[in-house]
Amino acid sequence: MWRWLKQLLIGRPLETAVLHEQRLSKKAGLVVFSSDNLSSVAYATEEILLALMIAGTAALTLSLPTAIIITVLLVILVFSYSQTLYAYPSGGGAYTVAKENLGVTAGLVAGAALLIDYVLTVSVSVAAGIAAITSAVPALYPYSVQLCVAAIVFVMLANLRGVRESATIFAVPVFLFIGSGLLLVFVGIGKSLSGGHPEPVSSAWTAGTAYLIVRAFASGCAALTGVEAVANGVQAFKPPVSRNASITLYTMAAILGALFLGVTLLSRWYQVVPREGETVLSQIARNVFGSGFMYFVMQIATMAILVLAANTSFAGFPRLSSVLAGDRFLPRQLANRGDRLVFSNGILFLGVVASLLVIAFQGKVHRLIPLYAIGVFLSFTLSQAGMVAHWWRHREAGWRRHMVLNAVGATATSVAVLDIAFVKFLHGAWVVVIAIPLFVYAFRRVRLHYFLLGTQLSLGDYEKPKPRRNTVVVPVADINKVVLAAIEYAHSISADVIALRVNLDHADRREFERRWQEWAGDTPLVVLNSPYRSILRPVLQFVEEISRLRPEDVITVVLPEFVPARWWHELMHNQTGLLLRSALLFKPRVVVTSVRHHLAR
């Protein structure tokens, strides 16, 4: 049943040989990797306006200068990252660049920052997407958290089906948002220029203007998250991977810049003010399209792109975690590909953590935003600084020009990360500031574990062990076919076999001992009373006592078990064997095996 359900949800397994067929074209890559970046159009302008509102509505005219500064930074980042695509076509992004050029610690900091940002991207984008739809349908507002979790599960399942399938599923919503967004900007600007709407309120620049722009810049930098996704997942593209990834990156940035500046401009021309229950983008769409068909198309497209912004993280997080796992900084299970040739464990882990985060913050975008962006800008800085070191070290053709460009990127993003950390520290950014060192510590502990494991399993100091005796303990609950088969197996591997029965509720042991003599009298039987009705504790204590008395022996515990014909039959039986195996797992010199009897229908 599980296999049938799994295939229904994610499809049939794919052979490793068809892995090359799962690579993405430029169009599919735009769908997979741009949704996070483009979705920020739905909330970046609103975050700028919220930051400026502290000084009153007159300060909202500073939104456009702030958006222009952010767009300039976008251009710098895109040109800087395009160089990374050619220098490191193997992927890994900021983690790989920083590790190879600035040292392991810098790489781990970049990796931790990106993993945290990917989780937050899923939470923020889905919460913003549900906010867009509840703006249009207020009756759904009380169910925001449930809708968020459902959306995360949907995107997770789509990605478990494979990279190409997720690109196919999400292509229509992505291009619908791009088309409706550009239409919104062009129609809105056209109406405003034709004199159909009032001019924006002007405000004089004061001494506090710089502080307001810094504050708004810190909030609006959320628009730049997702720029790094293409560099992290460059190996997902068809050959030539660097060229295709670079074209996708430029296309994504051009669309983002046009939409972001256009929406910010319209917010001022239509004098839109952030308010509870309806997003800024929704208000602009009402002003431009009215409350008719195109308004709902815009809201549906916005909701879709925001939910699908999580798709970028579901593409990037598993790939980055697989690279870290390959370097033994994360559990190796994260480096394994699933049935559909995707990193299924990373996808599942991201879905669960993001859902818990949405529940914890009640699906509120403004509660999650302060945690957002600092991680990705830290990775921006380390990546660009690493590229500066790369050009200085290798001095390839045109290295001076490349190094200057990456140096400008590193400087700009380092200023941005300090700005974001300062402005948003008390609003929640401190969580990320603390979490990154904790992640780095966890990475090193995982790496240490694998190092010690390799050392202890190494054949360098191997000595052939001396022959050991085998003492076999067979826990029995009754006398039946399963128990007698286990006793026979135990005698086949050792002459020293002990049957152990735990007597619950002071049951009459004489009758059991009489039957035991009749059916298995050649095997010693030990009966232990359990006044507290526990089976595990007496068995564990007995095994430990045998192990203490026979320090040279291997203690083998043979568990008699039956296997029901139907999976749901398991629900009607105690799982004593499973509990015993789990309890004995960490006991040295103890081997646990099962003798199973398969039941007929």
VEXBA-27850 format. One line per 3 residues: number of its first residue (from 1); for each residue y, x, z of C-alpha. Coordinates in pm, 1 decimal. Layout:
<recs>
NUM = Y X Z; ... .
</recs>
This chain:
<recs>
1 = 0.0 0.0 0.0; 238.2 284.1 87.1; 170.4 454.6 -246.4 .
4 = 232.2 127.0 -432.6; 557.6 62.0 -244.2; 676.1 419.3 -300.5 .
7 = 616.9 398.0 -674.2; 793.1 61.4 -686.2; 1104.6 207.1 -520.7 .
10 = 1130.5 552.6 -677.1; 889.2 550.9 -971.1; 577.6 743.9 -1066.3 .
13 = 549.9 1117.4 -984.0; 669.7 1362.7 -1247.9; 493.5 1685.3 -1345.1 .
16 = 665.6 2013.9 -1268.8; 642.0 2098.6 -1637.9; 903.4 1833.4 -1723.4 .
19 = 1163.9 1976.1 -1484.2; 1373.6 2101.7 -1777.3; 1393.2 1746.4 -1910.3 .
22 = 1574.7 1638.3 -1593.4; 1880.8 1850.6 -1669.2; 2213.3 1680.5 -1733.7 .
25 = 2437.6 1659.3 -2037.3; 2816.5 1685.1 -1993.3; 2849.0 1306.6 -1993.1 .
28 = 2572.0 1261.2 -1736.5; 2714.3 1549.2 -1531.8; 3052.3 1374.1 -1522.2 .
31 = 2879.5 1065.1 -1382.1; 2679.4 1254.5 -1119.4; 2939.4 1505.9 -1001.4 .
34 = 3277.2 1335.5 -1053.9; 3235.1 1012.6 -859.1; 3340.1 1172.7 -528.2 .
37 = 3643.6 1337.4 -684.6; 3758.6 1033.3 -882.9; 3694.3 789.8 -598.4 .
40 = 3961.0 958.7 -386.0; 4216.6 781.4 -607.4; 4131.1 467.8 -409.1 .
43 = 4241.7 607.2 -73.1; 4431.1 937.9 -115.9; 4764.2 769.2 -196.3 .
46 = 4713.3 529.3 93.5; 4654.7 820.6 331.3; 4978.6 983.3 212.5 .
49 = 5172.3 660.2 273.4; 5017.7 615.6 619.5; 5122.4 968.0 712.6 .
52 = 5479.8 904.4 594.5; 5507.5 567.9 769.6; 5571.8 749.9 1097.7 .
55 = 5931.0 797.4 976.9; 5972.0 441.7 844.7; 5943.0 287.1 500.2 .
58 = 6236.4 490.2 366.4; 6021.2 804.0 390.8; 5765.8 659.2 149.3 .
61 = 5966.6 796.2 -144.2; 5825.8 1137.9 -43.9; 5482.3 1024.1 -159.0 .
64 = 5538.6 1130.2 -519.8; 5657.7 1488.0 -439.2; 5355.9 1519.8 -209.3 .
67 = 5121.3 1398.6 -484.3; 5273.7 1648.5 -730.1; 5211.0 1936.9 -486.3 .
70 = 4849.8 1824.4 -441.6; 4804.9 1800.6 -819.9; 4935.9 2155.4 -864.2 .
73 = 4677.7 2268.9 -608.4; 4414.0 2077.8 -806.8; 4502.9 2272.8 -1121.1 .
76 = 4479.4 2604.1 -931.2; 4141.8 2506.8 -786.5; 3995.5 2396.8 -1117.3 .
79 = 4089.7 2718.8 -1297.8; 3961.4 2921.5 -1002.7; 3628.9 2738.2 -985.3 .
82 = 3578.2 2761.6 -1361.2; 3551.4 3137.7 -1310.9; 3289.9 3085.8 -1040.8 .
85 = 3078.7 2883.7 -1284.9; 3049.0 3181.7 -1519.0; 3014.5 3446.9 -1248.3 .
88 = 2745.7 3255.2 -1054.1; 2554.5 3031.1 -1295.7; 2262.5 3011.4 -1050.7 .
91 = 2457.4 2766.1 -831.9; 2509.2 2761.4 -457.4; 2887.3 2748.4 -490.9 .
94 = 3092.3 2866.7 -196.7; 2785.2 2960.7 9.2; 2645.5 3197.2 -253.3 .
97 = 2983.0 3349.0 -343.3; 3088.4 3405.1 18.6; 2746.6 3539.6 127.5 .
100 = 2724.8 3792.5 -153.3; 3084.7 3915.4 -134.2; 3210.6 3853.8 220.4 .
103 = 2890.9 3879.2 422.6; 2623.3 3649.4 561.5; 2843.3 3499.1 833.4 .
106 = 3113.2 3397.9 586.3; 2846.5 3244.5 365.7; 2701.1 3047.1 655.4 .
109 = 3047.1 2920.3 752.2; 3100.2 2802.3 393.9; 2755.7 2643.7 387.6 .
112 = 2811.5 2465.4 719.1; 3153.6 2340.5 609.6; 3011.9 2202.1 284.6 .
115 = 2713.3 2031.4 446.5; 2942.9 1862.0 698.5; 3180.3 1759.4 420.6 .
118 = 2895.4 1612.1 215.3; 2789.6 1392.4 507.1; 3148.6 1282.2 564.2 .
121 = 3194.1 1217.1 192.4; 2911.4 964.4 198.2; 3049.3 793.3 508.9 .
124 = 3413.8 787.0 396.4; 3351.1 684.7 36.9; 3109.5 404.9 122.8 .
127 = 3339.0 275.2 397.5; 3632.1 280.2 154.2; 3422.7 106.4 -112.5 .
130 = 3328.7 -176.0 120.5; 3695.5 -197.6 229.8; 3788.6 -251.6 -136.0 .
133 = 3552.1 -543.3 -175.5; 3644.9 -699.8 160.0; 4009.2 -684.5 47.6 .
136 = 3916.2 -913.5 -238.7; 3670.8 -1124.6 -35.0; 3800.5 -1131.5 326.4 .
139 = 3502.7 -1343.0 441.6; 3286.0 -1029.9 411.6; 3504.3 -822.7 647.4 .
142 = 3296.0 -891.7 965.7; 2988.5 -753.6 788.1; 3147.3 -425.7 682.3 .
145 = 2907.9 -197.1 874.8; 2596.8 -374.6 746.1; 2729.2 -357.8 389.2 .
148 = 2802.5 14.2 430.6; 2447.6 91.6 543.6; 2302.7 -119.7 261.7 .
151 = 2515.6 70.6 7.8; 2400.9 408.5 144.1; 2037.3 299.2 119.3 .
154 = 2091.7 184.0 -241.5; 2245.7 516.5 -350.4; 1976.9 708.9 -161.8 .
157 = 1696.5 522.4 -338.9; 1864.8 571.9 -676.9; 1877.9 947.0 -619.0 .
160 = 1517.3 958.0 -501.5; 1426.8 826.3 -847.8; 1563.2 1147.3 -1004.3 .
163 = 1887.8 1306.4 -1121.9; 1876.4 1168.6 -1477.5; 1788.4 818.4 -1362.0 .
166 = 2074.8 815.2 -1111.7; 2311.9 922.8 -1390.8; 2187.7 636.5 -1608.4 .
169 = 2215.5 380.6 -1327.9; 2567.6 484.2 -1229.4; 2718.8 551.6 -1573.8 .
172 = 2860.8 200.8 -1624.3; 3042.2 180.0 -1285.4; 3192.6 528.8 -1325.5 .
175 = 3330.4 466.3 -1674.1; 3438.3 114.6 -1575.5; 3651.8 263.5 -1296.5 .
178 = 3798.6 528.5 -1526.9; 3884.7 266.2 -1789.7; 4025.2 6.1 -1550.8 .
181 = 4214.1 273.4 -1353.9; 4382.6 414.9 -1663.3; 4460.5 61.2 -1779.9 .
184 = 4617.3 -11.9 -1439.6; 4838.8 296.4 -1464.8; 4949.3 236.1 -1824.2 .
187 = 5014.1 -138.1 -1780.7; 5186.0 -84.4 -1445.5; 5415.9 185.6 -1580.1 .
190 = 5486.8 -24.7 -1887.8; 5587.9 -327.4 -1680.7; 5808.3 -119.5 -1453.9 .
193 = 5985.9 54.4 -1740.5; 6047.0 -280.9 -1909.5; 6244.3 -390.6 -1604.7 .
196 = 5994.9 -636.5 -1467.8; 5999.5 -484.8 -1119.1; 6262.0 -343.0 -881.1 .
199 = 6342.3 22.4 -851.5; 6208.6 209.9 -549.5; 6417.1 247.6 -236.8 .
202 = 6584.0 586.7 -218.3; 6604.1 800.9 93.1; 6807.3 1106.4 181.1 .
205 = 6626.2 1429.0 255.0; 6670.5 1534.3 615.5; 6560.1 1820.3 836.6 .
208 = 6233.9 1636.7 900.5; 6148.7 1604.8 531.1; 5943.9 1926.5 523.3 .
211 = 5740.7 1815.6 825.3; 5672.6 1477.2 666.7; 5553.7 1636.8 342.8 .
214 = 5329.4 1875.8 537.8; 5184.5 1581.1 728.3; 5136.9 1375.6 411.2 .
217 = 4992.0 1674.9 226.7; 4726.6 1717.0 496.8; 4619.9 1355.4 452.8 .
220 = 4645.2 1345.7 75.2; 4432.6 1657.3 26.7; 4134.9 1423.8 53.8 .
223 = 4200.9 1374.6 -319.5; 4063.1 1722.7 -389.3; 3724.4 1682.6 -227.5 .
226 = 3444.8 1698.5 -480.2; 3600.8 1971.9 -694.9; 3335.3 2213.4 -565.2 .
229 = 3040.8 1985.7 -650.2; 3006.9 2110.4 -1008.2; 2990.1 2474.3 -891.9 .
232 = 2727.6 2388.1 -630.8; 2509.4 2204.9 -881.5; 2567.5 2409.2 -1196.5 .
235 = 2190.9 2453.4 -1244.6; 2157.6 2077.8 -1296.3; 2322.8 2107.8 -1640.7 .
238 = 2154.8 2171.3 -1972.4; 2199.4 2520.8 -2122.7; 2447.5 2676.6 -2164.7 .
241 = 2493.9 2573.2 -1801.8; 2825.4 2750.5 -1734.3; 2997.9 2615.0 -2044.0 .
244 = 2877.5 2258.1 -1992.8; 2966.9 2264.8 -1624.5; 3312.1 2407.4 -1702.2 .
247 = 3391.3 2134.9 -1958.6; 3278.1 1871.6 -1708.7; 3501.5 2023.6 -1441.4 .
250 = 3811.7 2024.2 -1665.8; 3747.6 1666.1 -1778.9; 3704.6 1547.2 -1421.9 .
253 = 4026.7 1716.2 -1308.0; 4230.7 1574.3 -1597.3; 4119.6 1218.0 -1521.4 .
256 = 4178.6 1265.1 -1147.1; 4527.8 1406.3 -1197.7; 4632.4 1121.4 -1426.2 .
259 = 4497.8 848.9 -1197.3; 4622.8 1002.9 -871.9; 4977.5 1062.8 -993.6 .
262 = 4985.6 724.9 -1168.6; 4873.6 527.8 -862.9; 5117.2 714.4 -637.1 .
265 = 5401.3 648.9 -879.9; 5315.3 277.9 -898.8; 5298.0 251.6 -519.7 .
268 = 5665.4 351.8 -509.0; 5780.8 144.1 -804.1; 5615.5 -164.2 -657.2 .
271 = 5721.6 -72.4 -302.2; 5369.1 -106.1 -166.1; 5322.4 -51.3 208.2 .
274 = 4981.7 7.6 376.7; 4858.6 -293.9 571.6; 4548.2 -407.2 755.3 .
277 = 4292.2 -599.7 553.7; 4403.4 -494.5 202.4; 4409.3 -150.5 46.3 .
280 = 4710.0 -2.4 -131.8; 4519.3 6.1 -460.2; 4439.2 -363.9 -422.3 .
283 = 4807.1 -444.5 -367.8; 4906.4 -246.3 -677.8; 4639.9 -422.2 -884.1 .
286 = 4770.6 -763.1 -766.6; 5123.4 -664.9 -871.4; 5010.8 -536.9 -1211.2 .
289 = 4730.7 -779.5 -1304.7; 4802.1 -1074.8 -1077.2; 4505.7 -1237.9 -905.0 .
292 = 4312.5 -1306.6 -1221.3; 4012.8 -1156.8 -1399.6; 4140.1 -798.6 -1435.0 .
295 = 4227.1 -779.7 -1066.1; 3866.7 -855.1 -970.1; 3739.0 -614.0 -1235.6 .
298 = 3956.6 -344.1 -1079.2; 3833.3 -423.5 -728.9; 3470.6 -430.5 -833.8 .
301 = 3513.8 -102.1 -1022.3; 3688.5 52.0 -721.0; 3417.7 -64.7 -485.6 .
304 = 3152.3 71.5 -721.3; 3312.5 415.5 -767.4; 3372.2 449.6 -393.5 .
307 = 3013.5 367.8 -312.5; 2901.0 597.0 -593.1; 3117.2 877.5 -456.3 .
310 = 2827.9 916.7 -218.0; 2622.3 1002.9 -526.8; 2803.1 1336.2 -558.5 .
313 = 2694.5 1425.5 -206.1; 2341.4 1306.7 -273.5; 2341.1 1546.2 -569.6 .
316 = 2510.5 1836.8 -388.3; 2377.6 1822.6 -31.9; 2006.6 1852.1 -123.6 .
319 = 2074.8 2136.8 -366.8; 2282.9 2333.0 -117.6; 2035.5 2270.8 165.4 .
322 = 1753.0 2387.6 -64.3; 1939.9 2713.8 -127.3; 1991.3 2761.7 248.3 .
325 = 1626.5 2675.4 310.4; 1522.4 2927.0 44.9; 1713.8 3190.7 243.1 .
328 = 1535.3 3066.1 559.3; 1851.3 2932.2 724.7; 1721.8 2573.7 717.6 .
331 = 1368.9 2432.2 753.2; 1168.0 2515.0 443.2; 1083.1 2146.7 386.5 .
334 = 1436.8 2106.9 247.7; 1347.5 2343.2 -38.3; 1054.4 2128.0 -153.0 .
337 = 1086.0 1899.0 -454.5; 948.0 1546.6 -422.5; 754.4 1328.8 -665.2 .
340 = 1056.9 1283.3 -890.9; 1148.4 1655.3 -896.7; 1444.3 1608.1 -661.0 .
343 = 1487.4 1750.9 -311.7; 1369.1 1432.7 -143.6; 1382.8 1555.5 216.7 .
346 = 1748.0 1652.0 183.0; 1829.3 1314.1 26.3; 1655.6 1124.7 307.9 .
349 = 1819.3 1336.6 578.1; 2166.2 1283.5 430.4; 2111.9 907.2 405.0 .
352 = 2004.4 874.1 767.9; 2286.0 1089.9 912.6; 2556.8 922.2 702.0 .
355 = 2433.2 577.3 808.0; 2447.4 675.4 1174.2; 2802.3 807.8 1125.7 .
358 = 2916.1 482.4 962.6; 2766.4 283.3 1250.6; 2927.7 510.5 1510.7 .
361 = 3274.7 472.2 1351.7; 3227.1 101.6 1268.8; 3285.5 165.2 898.4 .
364 = 3659.6 235.3 949.2; 3797.8 467.1 681.4; 4097.8 574.6 889.7 .
367 = 3871.0 679.2 1176.5; 3662.0 895.8 945.8; 3940.5 1048.3 733.2 .
370 = 4067.2 1287.9 1007.0; 3722.5 1452.0 1004.2; 3740.2 1481.4 629.3 .
373 = 3873.3 1757.4 399.6; 3897.3 2043.9 653.2; 3540.1 2149.1 581.4 .
376 = 3572.0 2142.5 205.9; 3905.5 2331.6 209.5; 3752.9 2599.0 431.3 .
379 = 3475.8 2637.7 174.7; 3740.9 2648.4 -101.5; 3912.3 2937.0 74.6 .
382 = 3594.9 3136.5 135.7; 3477.5 3081.1 -219.8; 3804.5 3200.3 -373.8 .
385 = 3829.9 3496.0 -135.1; 3472.8 3585.3 -225.5; 3561.2 3578.4 -594.9 .
388 = 3853.4 3815.5 -530.0; 3607.1 4058.0 -370.2; 3366.5 4002.6 -660.3 .
391 = 3622.5 4097.8 -926.0; 3740.0 4400.3 -723.4; 3383.2 4524.1 -684.3 .
394 = 3250.1 4467.3 -1037.8; 3572.7 4517.6 -1240.3; 3445.1 4339.9 -1549.3 .
397 = 3659.2 4276.7 -1858.3; 3980.7 4096.6 -1760.7; 3906.4 4142.5 -1390.6 .
400 = 4271.5 4183.0 -1290.5; 4370.1 3847.2 -1442.1; 4069.9 3675.8 -1286.0 .
403 = 4131.6 3835.8 -948.1; 4496.7 3725.5 -942.4; 4398.2 3367.5 -1025.2 .
406 = 4136.1 3356.3 -748.3; 4378.4 3522.1 -505.6; 4634.7 3248.7 -574.5 .
409 = 4359.7 2989.7 -516.4; 4250.4 3153.2 -191.0; 4609.5 3169.0 -64.0 .
412 = 4686.2 2807.9 -154.5; 4367.6 2669.1 -1.8; 4400.4 2880.6 313.3 .
415 = 4749.4 2735.2 367.4; 4603.4 2390.4 307.3; 4317.7 2433.6 554.9 .
418 = 4556.7 2557.6 825.6; 4786.1 2264.2 754.4; 4500.1 2012.6 773.6 .
421 = 4359.1 2167.0 1091.4; 4700.1 2168.1 1260.2; 4808.6 1817.7 1160.9 .
424 = 4475.0 1646.3 1216.6; 4333.1 1851.8 1502.7; 4397.8 1598.5 1778.0 .
427 = 4306.7 1308.3 1549.0; 3947.0 1421.8 1514.3; 3951.9 1745.9 1312.0 .
430 = 3856.1 1929.4 1632.8; 3507.2 1782.9 1591.6; 3460.7 1969.3 1263.8 .
433 = 3620.4 2285.5 1403.1; 3359.2 2285.3 1681.6; 3070.8 2166.3 1462.0 .
436 = 3094.6 2451.0 1207.4; 3021.5 2732.3 1461.0; 2738.3 2521.0 1603.3 .
439 = 2589.3 2484.9 1255.8; 2617.2 2860.5 1197.2; 2440.9 2922.9 1529.9 .
442 = 2165.1 2677.8 1430.9; 2125.9 2851.0 1092.0; 2076.0 3186.5 1262.9 .
445 = 1824.4 3041.7 1510.1; 1621.7 2897.3 1221.4; 1635.0 3232.8 1043.5 .
448 = 1524.6 3410.8 1363.5; 1230.5 3173.0 1397.7; 1109.0 3249.9 1046.7 .
451 = 1158.4 3623.3 1104.5; 953.8 3617.6 1425.4; 692.1 3401.2 1254.1 .
454 = 656.4 3651.1 972.3; 637.9 3940.4 1218.5; 366.4 3777.5 1427.1 .
457 = 159.4 3672.9 1123.4; 195.1 4008.8 952.2; -121.8 4213.1 889.0 .
460 = 58.3 4534.7 979.4; -96.3 4554.2 1328.1; -397.8 4332.9 1258.9 .
463 = -717.8 4404.0 1451.2; -1031.7 4208.1 1384.0; -1091.2 3986.2 1689.5 .
466 = -1406.6 4022.9 1894.1; -1669.0 3745.6 1860.3; -1600.5 3459.8 2100.4 .
469 = -1814.6 3189.8 2247.0; -1730.6 2831.2 2163.2; -1722.7 2570.4 2439.7 .
472 = -1712.5 2219.1 2298.5; -1565.9 1922.1 2486.3; -1633.8 1572.9 2347.9 .
475 = -1422.6 1292.4 2504.9; -1626.6 969.1 2500.5; -1522.4 613.4 2580.3 .
478 = -1856.6 442.0 2508.2; -2199.5 508.3 2362.0; -2206.6 415.0 1994.8 .
481 = -2267.9 554.3 1646.8; -1934.6 734.1 1636.9; -1989.4 909.9 1970.4 .
484 = -2347.8 1013.8 1891.9; -2240.7 1153.5 1552.2; -1970.0 1357.4 1727.5 .
487 = -2226.5 1488.8 1981.5; -2458.5 1595.0 1699.4; -2174.5 1773.6 1521.9 .
490 = -2074.3 1948.1 1845.7; -2428.9 2082.5 1892.4; -2424.4 2211.1 1534.6 .
493 = -2133.0 2444.7 1611.6; -2217.2 2546.4 1969.6; -2497.6 2536.1 2223.8 .
496 = -2245.8 2477.6 2501.6; -2138.5 2112.6 2472.5; -1982.3 1898.4 2747.7 .
499 = -1924.7 1525.4 2715.0; -1625.7 1394.8 2909.2; -1563.9 1036.3 3010.4 .
502 = -1250.5 910.1 3187.4; -1340.6 623.3 3420.6; -1060.5 366.2 3428.1 .
505 = -1009.1 97.0 3691.4; -1304.0 224.7 3903.3; -1560.5 84.4 3660.5 .
508 = -1930.8 114.5 3753.4; -2030.4 462.3 3632.9; -2401.1 433.6 3716.2 .
511 = -2475.4 198.8 3425.7; -2294.3 428.2 3183.3; -2479.9 734.5 3315.7 .
514 = -2813.4 552.6 3277.5; -2739.3 467.4 2913.3; -2613.2 822.4 2852.7 .
517 = -2945.2 964.9 2974.9; -3125.5 730.3 2737.2; -2931.5 821.1 2423.4 .
520 = -2784.8 1172.3 2483.0; -2954.4 1306.6 2792.2; -2962.7 1664.9 2661.6 .
523 = -2582.1 1682.1 2671.5; -2412.3 1728.9 3012.6; -2178.5 1442.2 3103.9 .
526 = -1870.1 1478.7 3324.0; -1709.4 1157.9 3452.1; -1351.6 1175.8 3586.6 .
529 = -1186.5 892.5 3775.5; -832.1 798.3 3671.4; -665.2 596.5 3949.0 .
532 = -345.3 563.8 3741.3; -528.9 441.4 3428.1; -428.1 744.3 3223.1 .
535 = -666.5 892.5 2969.4; -452.7 1182.9 2849.2; -382.9 1348.0 3184.1 .
538 = -746.9 1383.2 3303.2; -858.5 1514.3 2963.1; -577.3 1769.9 2950.8 .
541 = -643.4 1884.2 3306.1; -1015.1 1923.1 3230.9; -949.4 2126.2 2914.5 .
544 = -703.1 2347.8 3103.4; -958.0 2401.0 3381.9; -1233.8 2497.8 3135.1 .
547 = -988.4 2731.3 2960.4; -902.3 2896.5 3294.6; -1266.5 2937.6 3398.5 .
550 = -1371.4 3071.6 3057.7; -1079.0 3291.2 2945.5; -1282.8 3453.4 2665.1 .
553 = -1397.7 3125.3 2509.5; -1252.1 2915.3 2233.8; -1232.9 2554.8 2357.1 .
556 = -1309.6 2308.2 2078.3; -1228.0 1943.1 2143.0; -1427.3 1713.6 1914.3 .
559 = -1275.5 1365.2 1890.1; -1503.5 1076.2 1786.5; -1293.5 840.9 1570.9 .
562 = -1349.2 546.2 1341.4; -1137.6 466.6 1036.5; -1072.7 93.5 968.4 .
565 = -1111.8 -40.6 616.1; -760.3 -192.4 617.2; -439.2 -21.1 723.0 .
568 = -330.0 -315.0 934.2; -653.0 -294.6 1134.6; -505.8 20.5 1290.9 .
571 = -250.0 -197.7 1469.7; -529.6 -356.6 1672.1; -663.6 -31.3 1818.6 .
574 = -539.9 232.7 2061.9; -436.9 556.9 1894.4; -597.2 772.2 2165.8 .
577 = -719.4 1033.5 1918.4; -372.6 1080.3 1772.2; -221.6 1114.1 2120.5 .
580 = -483.2 1369.6 2226.2; -428.8 1578.5 1912.0; -54.9 1578.9 1973.0 .
583 = -96.1 1671.6 2342.3; -339.3 1957.1 2268.5; -135.5 2097.3 1978.4 .
586 = 46.7 2357.8 2187.0; -250.4 2467.2 2402.3; -357.5 2825.9 2325.4 .
589 = -726.3 2890.8 2242.0; -783.6 2517.5 2193.4; -913.9 2384.9 1860.3 .
592 = -907.5 2011.2 1791.8; -1122.1 1845.7 1526.0; -1231.6 1491.4 1449.8 .
595 = -1562.1 1335.8 1350.2; -1469.4 1018.1 1164.2; -1680.6 713.7 1093.9 .
598 = -1544.4 497.3 811.4; -1589.5 126.5 873.8; -1690.3 -121.7 606.8 .
601 = -1485.1 -435.0 544.8 .
</recs>
